């Protein structure tokens, strides 16, 4: 036992939360922590403890660590369910559960009965059922695994005599995978919702899967299309009207509609102008990269500097004389769309923001910024594809830039 005298000798006033000059083992908590750390922490603690007993052959710890192992596993499940409900209720995908308690079955049932409009989430929630049933059957309020006796004086787990920790370990590992997949998919789902490409029954991901079943738009007049529609309805449990709404959402999405062969024009730039501008940029970029070959530490002479600035000015002048403000904003928006890996549905929003910025400041200096980007062609191609113009993206891929 550490006495007060020992604490004074080590100049310590708080045995757990006092700051230390040595930061190697500092853990981020509180203001620097996160809710995810709690969710991950308890399942990791359960697996670490059971592995310490089983893998390291410590039978003397079987009885003493069994309850902490199971409690940590149960608490991880409880926190995960609460986390997911909170995230989904934030975006109005489901109603929140106002009552706060430790009833994991009630939390699971709330999620299950909400029928979230995403097939993956529904499937993963279903996969949690055996774990919820098992743990809620022996501990429906979080007491049995924490205390030897419950609040009403009964012996905890009085109907159970032994627990196989090897079995517990195997299933904690399974539980960890399921909880990780649930949180991962929920975060993806939350991110996707901002595109507004979803229906009450189907998420954006579901719509992508439905597209895979329905096939190219050009084949929708084939006799087999009826069979494909029936397959999509059966797999996603949709009525004819619900499938029609899903198809309408697919058609209205720039990115998704292009994947089935329905392309959309860019807001301002024509295909021809885009090709000309990026071809000119490719020639400029290639000429400058060739001059960088050789000794990287060799300083370029004055003539090289003059040549570079002349060619950059020529390209700048060409772009400013060839493109209107709207067209240049379009080029920038497509670059950002591809660079930041945004959804194609965000194209109009990015374009609107870009135009608003150029409306209050000159865009001449931004031309130099844009043409200096080594990844300009690559990102614009990606942005064009996401914006629903894959045929143009394929043409732009033919532009050769020296590496």
Buried (B, 14 or more C-beta within 10 A) or exposed (E): EEEEEEBEEEEEEEEEEEEEEEEEEEEEEEEEEEEEBBBBBBBBBBBEBBBBBBEEEEEEBBEEBBBBBBBBBBBBBBBBBBBBBEBBBEBEBBEEBEEEEBBBBBBBBBBBEBBBBBBBBBEBBEBBEEBBEBBBEBBBEBBBBBEEEBEEEEEBBEEEEEBEBEEBBEBBBEBBEBBBBBBEBBEBBBEBBEBEBBBEBBBBBBBBBBBEBBBEBEEBEEEEEEEBBEEBBEEBEBEEEBBEBBBEBBEBBBBBBBBBEBEBEBBBBEBEBBBBBBBBBBBBBBEBEEEEEEEEEEEEEEEEEEBBEEBBEEBBEBBBEEBEEBBBBBBBBBBBBBBEEBBBBBBEBBBEEBBEEBEEEEBEEBBEEBBEBEEBBBBBBBBBBBBBBBEBBEBBEEBEBEE
